[in-house]
Amino acid sequence: MFDTESLVQQYELTACIQCGKCTGGCPIALKSALNPRALVYQMLRGEEFELVSRGELWDCTTCATCGLRCPKGVKAVDLIIALRAQWIESGKIPTTLRAPLTATLNQGNPLVLPREDRSLWADGLNVKNVADGAGIAMFTCCENAYDPRVQAMPRALVNLLRAANQDFGTLGLDEQCCGSEVRRIGEAGLFEYLRDDNLEKFRAARVSKMVTTSPHCFNVFKNEYGKHAIPVEHYTQTLAHLIADGALKFSKKFQATITYQDPCFLGKQNGIYDEPRAILKAIPGAKFVEMDRSRERSVCCEGGGGRMWLEGTNSQVRLANDRIAHALDTGANILATACPFCFLTLSDAVIATGNEEKIKVMDILQIANAAI
């Protein structure tokens, strides 16, 4: 069913020298039959493979470490997404992904929640609609908009932007899923619909600049919306600039030892490492420490690529559990991140590993908001 020859050419797989660095760097390879090197090898040989029939194709978190490690620039993650797309196009969708994809089409979010509840997170904040005139459009990730565990993040960003006297608004009920994970799951048609519909809504609202609460939204707007994409920043970039310019100042101490989890879609895929750290280092009273594996060597939380809605073929081992151990090794009592997926997976891991009394997961927005 797979157009192997076309995929080999499209993703330049003939450049592969079978060194295995992709598999060596893959956070999933140790717990799954998914093996990027072997997958590319099978494609080059034109072999039929059983990977998709067993489900391992959806074990990939799309962190993109494989492409970063490859000395020839082969991006196995793009091949995996393309294979997922061909599989889904044939009508074979993993059972647990059907509801999120259907809800995204019908309700504009994968959490199977009503479209009309999109702005409930902002109740009482009197945030204006960007269409009424605003310099910045604040885009709220579906998780941050709907999940009570992370609704504090966009609320904190509102407070911080106001503290810095910034002119901003939201798209209100016109906001919907950015399509990042939809594309990575392999639903290419739905992604294209969301992209085109979002761009039309951005133009109608006269959006000229966006700031996102999620690295996934940031990445897809910046890199996958094409030539009509709106200029976009992740909130860590925006806040770091405001701090550097003196527009955002902190008046309260936040006494804690903090380490930081680099979100894959912010760090590895977009090279944004310094801005989150600049914010944390500017917090009065905070002591910042690095984990041994940080920046380019950071370990994926396992939330991307649709994994928030899909159990893997081997769910006994959790990357987030390992990450909690790495954070505890630093002596930190706060594990900060800048991504709702990271926040949720790591928070669950703190409970799963029984470390609630030792360490707490917080988004940088929460920490910064506590210090203004």
WOTAWO-V464026 format. One record per helix or strand. SS is the DSSP state (a for helix, b for strand). FROM is the first residue (numbers start at 1). TO is the last residue. Records with the same first field share a line. If there is no record, write none. Layout:
SS = FROM-TO + FROM-TO
This chain:
a = 4-10 + 13-15 + 21-25 + 36-45 + 51-54 + 56-59 + 65-69 + 76-89 + 95-107 + 115-117 + 120-122 + 130-132 + 142-146 + 151-163 + 172-174 + 180-185 + 188-204 + 215-224 + 226-228 + 235-244 + 274-282 + 295-297 + 307-309 + 319-329 + 340-352 + 364-370
b = 129-129 + 136-139 + 168-170 + 210-212 + 232-234 + 256-260 + 286-288 + 334-337 + 360-363
